[in-house]
Amino acid sequence: MPLQLRSLIRASGELELSLTEVPMPEPKADEVVVRIEAAPMNPSDLGLLFGAADMTTAKASGTADRPVVTAAVPPRVMPAMAGRQDESMPVGNEGAGVVVSAGGSPAAQALIGKTVGVIGGAMYSQYRAVHVSQCLLLPEGTTPAQGASWFVNPLTSLGMTETMRREGHKALVHTAAASNLGQMLNKICIRDGIGLVNIVRKPEHEALLRALGAKHVCNSTSPTFMEDLTNALAETGATLAFDAIGGGKLAGQILTAMEAVINRTAKEYSRYGSAVHKQVYIYGGLDRAPTEFTRGFGMAWGMGGWLLFPFLQKIGAAEAERLKQRVASELKTTFASHYTREVSMSEALQIDAIAVYGKASTGEKYLVNPNKGLG
């Protein structure tokens, strides 16, 4: 029977990761069965995979082919895990592979033997049945590895520029900007002529983005960060930011710098601050600490959450399809993804591997091939 990687958080406060046998899926009329050959490990996948467990306590058992990993979940965060306690959950938002069987509908039959990108969860599985609407036919000559990250990062980065246009902004700020997603966003903005301010934490990430052609790169650990950020905002006119960090002071610093730029050209003083709306959308949680900010940016501002799926629902099927087709046409250029290692599902459950990809660090992205080594 096919294997599937599953995550279980027990009510006793223990995380268990294992490989579970599942029945071979049978496609319904409008479904196809895909042999999954590549699935990325995105931060959103790691959030489901590990839950709130303390992975420094991880221990391995089982066998080489069927490993089991356990880790402790601190009692203080167990209430946040109430909705998934004692429920074994499959992992993996997106992936790619070859269609091996299909239901009877013409749309499903047309995909037999084709390489497709798929979305719909449970992608760390050897075989996955999905509706044809959840598939993207990959261009001829595209491998599953090249198409595995076709959905989350590409459509998120496109969603950011679409949100910018729809809300009346003219330029963007992005944090954790050297990530795979950040690199895609840079390519989009360069190609589409959009001003982009990149915020990173390390000199090597500055160099990486500048090598891609990024004009505005600010290091948040630099003593001149606020000055650098303010100058970059002045040059671009950015009043919208997407923050992958979440915790700490960065979101507030961005709003403060935006207000400072706007006040440079203010005609008169207002005790309520500028009337220009400044917006930060938090779309990630790389820092789980509280979000802190000091109200130094007037009253015309917003800070909230942004997620891809609600955005796609908001713009409608036709517009979402337009974005997907752009991804397909630029899959090997604008939306190319890079991985440091391809692993099987059993290799993904090795403690040394978890220690690397579990940090979700830039330049340490893993790709799971559920059928690796199985012919």
Residue pairs with C-beta under 8 A, 6 or more apart in sequence:
1 21
1 22
1 23
1 24
2 21
2 22
2 23
2 24
2 125
2 126
2 127
3 19
3 20
3 21
3 22
3 125
3 126
3 345
3 370
4 19
4 20
4 21
4 22
4 90
4 122
4 124
4 125
4 126
5 17
5 18
5 19
5 20
5 90
5 91
5 92
5 124
5 125
5 345
5 348
5 349
5 368
5 370
6 17
6 18
6 19
6 20
6 88
6 89
6 90
6 91
7 15
7 16
7 17
7 48
7 49
7 50
7 51
7 88
7 89
7 90
7 91
8 15
8 16
8 17
8 18
8 86
8 87
8 88
8 89
9 15
9 16
9 51
9 52
9 53
9 73
9 81
9 84
9 85
9 86
10 16
10 85
10 86
11 85
11 86
13 72
13 73
13 74
13 75
13 78
14 70
14 71
14 72
14 73
15 50
15 51
15 53
15 69
15 70
15 71
15 72
15 73
16 68
16 69
16 70
17 49
17 68
17 69
17 70
17 349
18 62
18 66
18 67
18 68
18 69
18 349
19 66
19 67
19 345
19 346
19 349
20 88
22 125
24 33
24 127
25 33
25 127
25 128
25 129
26 33
26 129
27 33
27 101
27 102
27 103
27 108
27 129
28 103
28 129
29 103
29 104
29 105
29 108
30 103
30 105
30 107
30 108
30 131
30 132
30 133
31 102
31 103
31 108
31 129
31 130
31 131
31 132
32 99
32 101
32 102
32 103
32 108
32 111
32 112
32 116
32 129
32 130
32 132
32 135
33 99
33 100
33 101
33 102
33 127
33 128
33 129
34 95
34 97
34 98
34 99
34 100
34 116
34 118
34 127
34 128
34 129
34 130
34 135
35 97
35 98
35 99
35 100
35 126
35 127
35 371
36 95
36 96
36 97
36 118
36 123
36 124
36 125
36 126
36 127
36 128
36 144
36 370
36 371
37 95
37 96
37 97
37 98
37 144
37 145
37 369
37 370
37 371
38 95
38 96
38 97
38 143
38 144
38 145
38 147
38 148
38 342
38 367
38 368
38 369
39 92
39 94
39 95
39 96
39 123
39 124
39 148
39 367
39 368
39 369
39 370
40 94
40 95
40 148
40 149
40 152
40 337
40 339
40 365
40 366
40 367
40 368
41 49
41 348
41 357
41 365
41 366
41 367
41 368
42 93
42 94
42 149
42 152
42 153
43 284
43 285
43 286
43 360
44 93
44 152
45 91
45 92
45 93
46 357
46 358
46 360
47 285
48 89
48 91
49 91
50 71
50 358
51 73
51 81
51 84
52 73
52 74
52 77
52 78
52 80
52 81
53 71
53 72
53 73
54 71
54 72
54 73
54 74
55 71
55 354
55 355
55 358
57 71
57 72
58 69
58 70
58 71
58 351
58 354
59 69
59 70
59 71
59 351
60 67
60 68
60 69
60 349
60 350
60 351
61 67
61 68
61 69
61 70
62 68
64 346
65 346
66 346
67 346
67 349
67 350
68 349
69 349
69 351
69 354
73 81
78 85
90 121
90 122
90 124
90 125
91 121
91 122
91 123
91 124
92 121
92 122
92 123
92 124
92 125
92 368
93 119
93 121
93 123
93 151
93 152
94 117
94 118
94 119
94 123
94 148
94 149
94 150
94 151
94 152
95 117
95 118
95 123
95 128
95 144
95 148
95 368
96 115
96 116
96 117
96 118
96 138
96 144
96 145
96 146
96 147
96 148
96 150
97 115
97 116
97 118
97 128
97 144
97 371
98 113
98 114
98 115
98 116
98 144
99 111
99 112
99 113
99 114
99 115
99 116
99 135
100 112
100 127
101 112
102 108
102 109
102 111
102 112
103 109
105 132
107 132
108 132
111 132
111 135
111 137
114 137
114 138
115 137
115 138
115 142
115 143
115 144
115 147
116 135
116 136
116 137
116 138
116 147
117 135
117 136
117 138
117 147
117 148
117 150
117 151
118 128
118 130
118 134
118 135
118 136
119 130
119 134
119 151
120 128
120 130
120 131
120 134
122 128
123 368
123 370
124 345
124 348
124 368
124 370
125 370
126 370
126 371
126 374
136 147
136 150
136 151
136 324
136 327
136 328
137 328
138 146
138 147
138 150
138 328
138 331
139 328
139 329
139 331
142 331
142 332
145 339
145 342
145 367
145 369
146 331
146 332
146 336
146 337
147 331
148 337
148 367
149 180
149 335
149 337
150 327
150 328
150 331
150 335
151 327
152 308
153 180
153 181
153 184
153 335
153 337
154 184
154 327
154 334
154 335
155 308
155 312
155 320
155 323
155 324
155 327
156 181
156 283
156 308
157 181
157 184
157 185
157 188
158 188
158 323
158 326
158 327
159 306
159 308
159 311
159 312
159 323
160 172
160 174
160 185
160 242
161 172
161 185
161 188
161 189
161 192
161 194
162 311
162 315
162 319
162 323
163 240
163 281
163 306
163 311
164 170
164 171
164 172
164 194
164 240
167 240
167 279
169 238
169 239
169 240
169 279
170 194
170 195
170 236
170 237
170 238
170 239
171 194
171 195
171 196
171 197
171 236
171 237
171 238
171 239
171 240
172 185
172 189
172 194
172 195
172 196
172 197
172 238
172 240
172 241
172 242
173 196
173 197
173 199
173 233
173 238
173 240
173 241
173 242
173 254
174 182
174 185
174 196
174 197
174 198
174 199
174 241
174 242
174 244
175 199
175 220
175 241
175 242
175 243
175 244
175 245
175 250
175 254
176 182
176 199
176 200
176 201
176 244
176 245
176 284
176 286
176 362
177 185
177 186
177 198
177 199
177 200
177 205
177 209
177 214
177 217
178 198
178 200
178 202
178 205
178 208
178 209
178 362
178 363
179 244
179 362
180 337
180 338
180 365
181 244
182 198
182 209
183 208
183 209
183 212
184 334
184 335
185 196
186 196
186 198
186 209
186 212
186 213
186 214
187 212
187 333
187 334
187 335
188 194
188 334
189 195
189 196
190 212
190 213
190 214
191 334
195 216
195 235
195 236
195 237
195 238
196 214
196 215
196 216
196 236
196 238
197 216
197 218
197 229
197 232
197 233
197 236
197 238
198 209
198 214
198 216
198 217
198 218
199 218
199 219
199 220
199 229
199 250
199 254
200 206
200 209
200 217
200 218
200 219
200 220
201 219
201 220
201 221
202 219
202 221
202 362
203 219
205 219
205 362
206 217
206 219
209 217
210 217
216 232
216 235
216 236
218 225
218 228
218 229
218 232
219 225
219 228
220 250
222 228
225 253
226 253
226 256
226 257
229 253
229 254
229 257
230 257
230 260
230 261
232 238
233 257
233 258
233 261
234 261
234 264
238 258
239 258
239 262
239 276
239 277
239 278
239 279
240 278
240 279
240 280
240 281
241 251
241 254
241 255
241 258
241 279
241 280
241 281
242 280
242 281
242 283
242 306
243 250
243 251
243 254
243 280
243 281
243 282
243 283
243 284
244 283
244 284
244 286
245 251
245 282
245 284
245 285
245 286
245 287
246 282
246 284
246 285
246 286
246 287
246 288
246 291
247 285
247 286
247 287
247 288
247 289
247 290
247 291
247 292
248 287
248 289
248 291
248 292
249 292
249 293
251 280
251 282
251 291
251 293
251 303
252 291
252 292
252 293
252 294
252 296
252 297
253 293
254 280
255 278
255 280
255 293
255 297
255 301
255 303
256 293
256 294
256 296
256 297
258 278
258 297
259 273
259 274
259 278
259 296
259 297
259 298
259 301
262 274
262 276
262 278
263 274
266 274
270 298
272 298
272 299
272 300
273 297
273 298
273 299
273 300
274 298
274 300
275 300
276 300
277 300
277 301
277 302
278 297
278 300
278 301
278 302
279 301
279 302
279 303
279 304
280 301
280 302
280 303
280 304
281 303
281 304
281 305
281 306
282 291
282 303
282 304
282 305
282 306
283 305
283 306
283 307
286 360
291 303
293 303
312 320
327 335
337 365
338 365
339 365
339 366
339 367
340 356
340 363
340 364
340 365
340 366
341 353
341 356
341 366
341 367
342 366
342 367
342 368
342 369
342 372
343 353
343 366
343 367
343 368
343 369
343 372
344 368
344 369
344 370
344 372
344 373
345 368
345 370
347 353
347 372
348 354
348 357
348 366
348 368
353 366
356 364
356 366
357 364
357 365
357 366
